[in-house]
Amino acid sequence: MTTPKEPPPDGPEPVPSGPDPVPRDPQPAQPSPDPAPPADPEPGSRPTPEPPD
């Protein structure tokens, strides 16, 4: 398996760069949904002071 990777100069270059961006994509995707839910409860408590006015 190591022999076929050595002959192609273009192959080994994209291979190492491929795995790097792959793990980085899923990471940022997880934190994005987390901050979304907390934003909902925030606006819910704000409208409460409106009714008393």
Phi and psi in radians as a Rosetta constraint file:
Dihedral C 1 N 2 CA 2 C 2 CIRCULARHARMONIC -1.325 0.35
Dihedral N 2 CA 2 C 2 N 3 CIRCULARHARMONIC -0.510 0.35
Dihedral C 2 N 3 CA 3 C 3 CIRCULARHARMONIC -1.133 0.35
Dihedral N 3 CA 3 C 3 N 4 CIRCULARHARMONIC -0.807 0.35
Dihedral C 3 N 4 CA 4 C 4 CIRCULARHARMONIC -1.131 0.35
Dihedral N 4 CA 4 C 4 N 5 CIRCULARHARMONIC -0.474 0.35
Dihedral C 4 N 5 CA 5 C 5 CIRCULARHARMONIC -1.332 0.35
Dihedral N 5 CA 5 C 5 N 6 CIRCULARHARMONIC -0.531 0.35
Dihedral C 5 N 6 CA 6 C 6 CIRCULARHARMONIC -1.234 0.35
Dihedral N 6 CA 6 C 6 N 7 CIRCULARHARMONIC -0.807 0.35
Dihedral C 6 N 7 CA 7 C 7 CIRCULARHARMONIC -0.951 0.35
Dihedral N 7 CA 7 C 7 N 8 CIRCULARHARMONIC -0.874 0.35
Dihedral C 7 N 8 CA 8 C 8 CIRCULARHARMONIC -1.355 0.35
Dihedral N 8 CA 8 C 8 N 9 CIRCULARHARMONIC 1.909 0.35
Dihedral C 8 N 9 CA 9 C 9 CIRCULARHARMONIC -1.158 0.35
Dihedral N 9 CA 9 C 9 N 10 CIRCULARHARMONIC -0.639 0.35
Dihedral C 9 N 10 CA 10 C 10 CIRCULARHARMONIC -1.254 0.35
Dihedral N 10 CA 10 C 10 N 11 CIRCULARHARMONIC -0.557 0.35
Dihedral C 10 N 11 CA 11 C 11 CIRCULARHARMONIC -1.072 0.35
Dihedral N 11 CA 11 C 11 N 12 CIRCULARHARMONIC -0.991 0.35
Dihedral C 11 N 12 CA 12 C 12 CIRCULARHARMONIC -1.037 0.35
Dihedral N 12 CA 12 C 12 N 13 CIRCULARHARMONIC -0.535 0.35
Dihedral C 12 N 13 CA 13 C 13 CIRCULARHARMONIC -1.163 0.35
Dihedral N 13 CA 13 C 13 N 14 CIRCULARHARMONIC -0.967 0.35
Dihedral C 13 N 14 CA 14 C 14 CIRCULARHARMONIC -1.185 0.35
Dihedral N 14 CA 14 C 14 N 15 CIRCULARHARMONIC -0.477 0.35
Dihedral C 14 N 15 CA 15 C 15 CIRCULARHARMONIC -1.042 0.35
Dihedral N 15 CA 15 C 15 N 16 CIRCULARHARMONIC -0.931 0.35
Dihedral C 15 N 16 CA 16 C 16 CIRCULARHARMONIC -1.134 0.35
Dihedral N 16 CA 16 C 16 N 17 CIRCULARHARMONIC -0.580 0.35
Dihedral C 16 N 17 CA 17 C 17 CIRCULARHARMONIC -1.340 0.35
Dihedral N 17 CA 17 C 17 N 18 CIRCULARHARMONIC -0.458 0.35
Dihedral C 17 N 18 CA 18 C 18 CIRCULARHARMONIC -1.139 0.35
Dihedral N 18 CA 18 C 18 N 19 CIRCULARHARMONIC -0.969 0.35
Dihedral C 18 N 19 CA 19 C 19 CIRCULARHARMONIC -1.065 0.35
Dihedral N 19 CA 19 C 19 N 20 CIRCULARHARMONIC -0.513 0.35
Dihedral C 19 N 20 CA 20 C 20 CIRCULARHARMONIC -1.118 0.35
Dihedral N 20 CA 20 C 20 N 21 CIRCULARHARMONIC -0.971 0.35
Dihedral C 20 N 21 CA 21 C 21 CIRCULARHARMONIC -1.159 0.35
Dihedral N 21 CA 21 C 21 N 22 CIRCULARHARMONIC -0.477 0.35
Dihedral C 21 N 22 CA 22 C 22 CIRCULARHARMONIC -1.047 0.35
Dihedral N 22 CA 22 C 22 N 23 CIRCULARHARMONIC -0.944 0.35
Dihedral C 22 N 23 CA 23 C 23 CIRCULARHARMONIC -1.156 0.35
Dihedral N 23 CA 23 C 23 N 24 CIRCULARHARMONIC -0.461 0.35
Dihedral C 23 N 24 CA 24 C 24 CIRCULARHARMONIC -1.283 0.35
Dihedral N 24 CA 24 C 24 N 25 CIRCULARHARMONIC -0.603 0.35
Dihedral C 24 N 25 CA 25 C 25 CIRCULARHARMONIC -1.100 0.35
Dihedral N 25 CA 25 C 25 N 26 CIRCULARHARMONIC -0.895 0.35
Dihedral C 25 N 26 CA 26 C 26 CIRCULARHARMONIC -1.096 0.35
Dihedral N 26 CA 26 C 26 N 27 CIRCULARHARMONIC -0.537 0.35
Dihedral C 26 N 27 CA 27 C 27 CIRCULARHARMONIC -1.090 0.35
Dihedral N 27 CA 27 C 27 N 28 CIRCULARHARMONIC -0.971 0.35
Dihedral C 27 N 28 CA 28 C 28 CIRCULARHARMONIC -1.108 0.35
Dihedral N 28 CA 28 C 28 N 29 CIRCULARHARMONIC -0.472 0.35
Dihedral C 28 N 29 CA 29 C 29 CIRCULARHARMONIC -1.196 0.35
Dihedral N 29 CA 29 C 29 N 30 CIRCULARHARMONIC -0.610 0.35
Dihedral C 29 N 30 CA 30 C 30 CIRCULARHARMONIC -1.202 0.35
Dihedral N 30 CA 30 C 30 N 31 CIRCULARHARMONIC -0.860 0.35
Dihedral C 30 N 31 CA 31 C 31 CIRCULARHARMONIC -1.108 0.35
Dihedral N 31 CA 31 C 31 N 32 CIRCULARHARMONIC -0.500 0.35
Dihedral C 31 N 32 CA 32 C 32 CIRCULARHARMONIC -1.101 0.35
Dihedral N 32 CA 32 C 32 N 33 CIRCULARHARMONIC -0.804 0.35
Dihedral C 32 N 33 CA 33 C 33 CIRCULARHARMONIC -1.176 0.35
Dihedral N 33 CA 33 C 33 N 34 CIRCULARHARMONIC -0.489 0.35
Dihedral C 33 N 34 CA 34 C 34 CIRCULARHARMONIC -1.089 0.35
Dihedral N 34 CA 34 C 34 N 35 CIRCULARHARMONIC -0.923 0.35
Dihedral C 34 N 35 CA 35 C 35 CIRCULARHARMONIC -1.111 0.35
Dihedral N 35 CA 35 C 35 N 36 CIRCULARHARMONIC -0.390 0.35
Dihedral C 35 N 36 CA 36 C 36 CIRCULARHARMONIC -1.128 0.35
Dihedral N 36 CA 36 C 36 N 37 CIRCULARHARMONIC -0.873 0.35
Dihedral C 36 N 37 CA 37 C 37 CIRCULARHARMONIC -1.048 0.35
Dihedral N 37 CA 37 C 37 N 38 CIRCULARHARMONIC -0.771 0.35
Dihedral C 37 N 38 CA 38 C 38 CIRCULARHARMONIC -1.048 0.35
Dihedral N 38 CA 38 C 38 N 39 CIRCULARHARMONIC -0.471 0.35
Dihedral C 38 N 39 CA 39 C 39 CIRCULARHARMONIC -1.204 0.35
Dihedral N 39 CA 39 C 39 N 40 CIRCULARHARMONIC -0.527 0.35
Dihedral C 39 N 40 CA 40 C 40 CIRCULARHARMONIC -1.122 0.35
Dihedral N 40 CA 40 C 40 N 41 CIRCULARHARMONIC -0.902 0.35
Dihedral C 40 N 41 CA 41 C 41 CIRCULARHARMONIC -1.081 0.35
Dihedral N 41 CA 41 C 41 N 42 CIRCULARHARMONIC -0.533 0.35
Dihedral C 41 N 42 CA 42 C 42 CIRCULARHARMONIC -1.069 0.35
Dihedral N 42 CA 42 C 42 N 43 CIRCULARHARMONIC -0.972 0.35
Dihedral C 42 N 43 CA 43 C 43 CIRCULARHARMONIC -1.093 0.35
Dihedral N 43 CA 43 C 43 N 44 CIRCULARHARMONIC -0.487 0.35
Dihedral C 43 N 44 CA 44 C 44 CIRCULARHARMONIC -1.144 0.35
Dihedral N 44 CA 44 C 44 N 45 CIRCULARHARMONIC -0.637 0.35
Dihedral C 44 N 45 CA 45 C 45 CIRCULARHARMONIC -1.403 0.35
Dihedral N 45 CA 45 C 45 N 46 CIRCULARHARMONIC -0.397 0.35
Dihedral C 45 N 46 CA 46 C 46 CIRCULARHARMONIC -1.199 0.35
Dihedral N 46 CA 46 C 46 N 47 CIRCULARHARMONIC -0.781 0.35
Dihedral C 46 N 47 CA 47 C 47 CIRCULARHARMONIC -1.115 0.35
Dihedral N 47 CA 47 C 47 N 48 CIRCULARHARMONIC -0.301 0.35
Dihedral C 47 N 48 CA 48 C 48 CIRCULARHARMONIC -1.062 0.35
Dihedral N 48 CA 48 C 48 N 49 CIRCULARHARMONIC -0.777 0.35
Dihedral C 48 N 49 CA 49 C 49 CIRCULARHARMONIC -1.175 0.35
Dihedral N 49 CA 49 C 49 N 50 CIRCULARHARMONIC -0.311 0.35
Dihedral C 49 N 50 CA 50 C 50 CIRCULARHARMONIC -1.172 0.35
Dihedral N 50 CA 50 C 50 N 51 CIRCULARHARMONIC -0.808 0.35
Dihedral C 50 N 51 CA 51 C 51 CIRCULARHARMONIC -0.991 0.35
Dihedral N 51 CA 51 C 51 N 52 CIRCULARHARMONIC -0.752 0.35
Dihedral C 51 N 52 CA 52 C 52 CIRCULARHARMONIC -1.059 0.35
Dihedral N 52 CA 52 C 52 N 53 CIRCULARHARMONIC -0.564 0.35
